[in-house]
Every structure is written in C-alpha cells, then in structure tokens.
Amino acid sequence: MSPETAGDGAAAVQARYPRTVALADGRKVTLRLMTRDDVEAVLAFASSLDPDELLYLRVNITEPGVVERWVHYIETGRTETVLALDGDTVAGEASLLHNQTSWTRHLGEIRLQVAPRYRRRGVARLLVDEVEWIARALSLRMLTARMTLDQTAAQSFFRRIGFQREAVLWDYVMTADGKMRNLLVATKRL
Ligand SMILES: CC(C)(COP(=O)(O)OP(=O)(O)OC[C@H]1O[C@@H](n2cnc3c(N)ncnc32)[C@H](O)[C@@H]1OP(=O)(O)O)[C@@H](O)C(=O)NCCC(=O)NCCS
C-alpha cells in the first residue's frame, strides 16, 4: 500500500464516525472511534466484565496503564478501536490491531468484547462489521481472531460471522490465574 493510499483510508475511517445505529430490539447505540477522552469510560466498561472473564483478557484492561498504552497505539495508527455507546456508557468495543511495517502488514487482528448486559442483541456483530469496513478501507487482506478453546461464546460468534479455524496452539497462553490454555486462531479472508 502506498503512503497516499494509506492516508486516504485513514481519512475515510475518520469521516465514517460518529454514527447512530439501531439494534434488533430498537435500542440505539452510537458508534465512534475511541480517543484519549474515553479512558475513564473504558476503565468503567472493563470493570463491568465478569470476574471469570477478566482472567481471559489478553492484557488487563482494568489497569489504567494498559488503557494508556492502548490509547498510545490508537494515536500512533497501530490500532483502531470502535466503541458502541449507550449514552455515555460503553456497551462494547472492537479493535483492529495492525502493523504496516511488518511482513504481516496485510493482516489485521480483531479483539472485541461486549458488556454482559448488552450481549445477544447484535452489538458484537455491528462492531465486527465496522472493523471489517475499516480493514477494507486500510486495504488489509485478512482478519484474524484469537481466543482460548474454552471461550465457547466467542467460538460460536466467530464461526457464525464467517471465520474459519486456522490453528490451535497448545498451552500457548497463560490466563490471569496462572493456568495454561489452548489458543484457537481463526481467520477470515477479505
Ligand atoms: C463473544 C461476544 C463478543 C459476543 O457478543 P454479543 O454482542 O453477545 O454477540 P451478538 O449478539 O452480536 O451475537 C451474534 C451471533 O453470535 C453467536 N453467539 C453470540 N454469543 C453466543 C453465545 N453465548 N453462545 C452461542 N452463540 C453465541 C450467535 O450466533 C449470535 O446470533 P443470535 O443471537 O442471533 O443467535 C461476547 O460474548 C463477549 O464479549 N465475550 C467475552 C469476550 C470474548 O470472548 N471476546 C472474543 C475474543 S477476541
């Protein structure tokens, strides 16, 4: 991708937000890109996750320093994060992690979570549609998603939206409770 094309894509991404969309039950949520001003709301969102789910966070987003680093990646163009907001409350987030300078520069990795009380209403599906749109705008060719083999909701979700199982890496991750887990890598070609 040429720098000009990359710049056009980034400008198109900025121009797409904010947008208000309706969930299947009629409730409206606002979709917009995360900025530094969202740190407190994102920390509140992280603390709304169930304690057993916090074990499975790849990085602990309940820690202010971790969210600060996340904002740094947003500001330096390595991460795009779309927030789904119900008023001022973060209902869910989806991030596209990518690195234009490595030999995996055609890939984007999705990370997403939805607050427990907003689940099964289509929030994750909306967010992933946005991440796919952004990935195409940035000329990426493939999305990847990583989850442990015991995250069954995530597996059902990604299968449902067209990802396929690519590999299982045994004992590859250690959750916050110190247990090794098997990591599933799923992909979707764009
Ligand atoms: C996985 C997760 C993001 C799904 O969020 P969600 O907003 O509830 O998902 P949606 O409502 O958009 O679901 C879309 C489809 O995915 C599937 N799905 C979602 N949650 C499911 C579950 N718990 N069990 C089985 N299928 C599920 C269903 O097919 C669903 O369609 P349906 O409701 O019409 O049956 C959410 O459960 C979550 O945040 N989990 C913890 C974090 C995580 O595992 N993240 C993924 C790893 S990066």
The ligand as a MOL file (V3000), in Angstrom:
LIG
                    3D

  0  0  0     0  0            999 V3000
M  V30 BEGIN CTAB
M  V30 COUNTS 48 50 0 0 0
M  V30 BEGIN ATOM
M  V30 1 C -18.3000 -13.1760 22.0770 0
M  V30 2 C -19.0460 -11.8610 22.3300 0
M  V30 3 C -18.1830 -10.7100 21.8030 0
M  V30 4 C -20.4080 -11.8670 21.5890 0
M  V30 5 O -21.0310 -10.5900 21.7840 0
M  V30 6 P -22.6330 -10.3610 21.5350 0
M  V30 7 O -22.8570 -8.8900 21.3770 0
M  V30 8 O -23.3890 -11.0470 22.5810 0
M  V30 9 O -22.8250 -11.1010 20.1260 0
M  V30 10 P -24.0550 -10.8860 19.0910 0
M  V30 11 O -25.2980 -10.5450 19.8620 0
M  V30 12 O -23.6510 -9.9270 18.0250 0
M  V30 13 O -24.1680 -12.3720 18.5110 0
M  V30 14 C -24.1330 -12.6940 17.1180 0
M  V30 15 C -24.2210 -14.2060 16.9640 0
M  V30 16 O -23.0610 -14.8460 17.5690 0
M  V30 17 C -23.4540 -16.0960 18.1950 0
M  V30 18 N -23.2950 -16.0070 19.6630 0
M  V30 19 C -23.0340 -14.9050 20.4020 0
M  V30 20 N -22.9400 -15.2180 21.7150 0
M  V30 21 C -23.1510 -16.5440 21.8140 0
M  V30 22 C -23.1970 -17.4670 22.9130 0
M  V30 23 N -23.0200 -17.0600 24.1780 0
M  V30 24 N -23.4410 -18.7590 22.6410 0
M  V30 25 C -23.6530 -19.2000 21.3750 0
M  V30 26 N -23.6490 -18.3690 20.2790 0
M  V30 27 C -23.3850 -17.0760 20.5010 0
M  V30 28 C -24.9340 -16.2660 17.8450 0
M  V30 29 O -24.9910 -16.9430 16.6100 0
M  V30 30 C -25.4010 -14.8290 17.6920 0
M  V30 31 O -26.5570 -14.6910 16.8820 0
M  V30 32 P -28.0170 -14.8540 17.5750 0
M  V30 33 O -28.0230 -14.0610 18.8510 0
M  V30 34 O -28.9180 -14.3410 16.5020 0
M  V30 35 O -28.1530 -16.3300 17.8450 0
M  V30 36 C -19.3360 -11.6560 23.8530 0
M  V30 37 O -19.9360 -12.8350 24.3650 0
M  V30 38 C -18.0980 -11.3290 24.6790 0
M  V30 39 O -17.7330 -10.1570 24.8190 0
M  V30 40 N -17.4320 -12.3600 25.2560 0
M  V30 41 C -16.2420 -12.1700 26.1040 0
M  V30 42 C -15.0260 -11.6580 25.3260 0
M  V30 43 C -14.6430 -12.5490 24.1450 0
M  V30 44 O -14.7440 -13.7680 24.1900 0
M  V30 45 N -14.1880 -11.8860 23.0530 0
M  V30 46 C -13.7990 -12.5800 21.8260 0
M  V30 47 C -12.3350 -12.8930 21.7810 0
M  V30 48 S -11.4520 -11.6010 20.9200 0
M  V30 END ATOM
M  V30 BEGIN BOND
M  V30 1 1 1 2
M  V30 2 1 2 3
M  V30 3 1 2 4
M  V30 4 1 2 36
M  V30 5 1 4 5
M  V30 6 1 5 6
M  V30 7 2 6 7
M  V30 8 1 6 8
M  V30 9 1 6 9
M  V30 10 1 9 10
M  V30 11 2 10 11
M  V30 12 1 10 12
M  V30 13 1 10 13
M  V30 14 1 13 14
M  V30 15 1 14 15
M  V30 16 1 15 16
M  V30 17 1 15 30
M  V30 18 1 16 17
M  V30 19 1 17 18
M  V30 20 1 17 28
M  V30 21 1 18 19
M  V30 22 1 18 27
M  V30 23 2 19 20
M  V30 24 1 20 21
M  V30 25 1 21 22
M  V30 26 2 21 27
M  V30 27 1 22 23
M  V30 28 2 22 24
M  V30 29 1 24 25
M  V30 30 2 25 26
M  V30 31 1 26 27
M  V30 32 1 28 29
M  V30 33 1 28 30
M  V30 34 1 30 31
M  V30 35 1 31 32
M  V30 36 2 32 33
M  V30 37 1 32 34
M  V30 38 1 32 35
M  V30 39 1 36 37
M  V30 40 1 36 38
M  V30 41 2 38 39
M  V30 42 1 38 40
M  V30 43 1 40 41
M  V30 44 1 41 42
M  V30 45 1 42 43
M  V30 46 2 43 44
M  V30 47 1 43 45
M  V30 48 1 45 46
M  V30 49 1 46 47
M  V30 50 1 47 48
M  V30 END BOND
M  V30 END CTAB
M  END
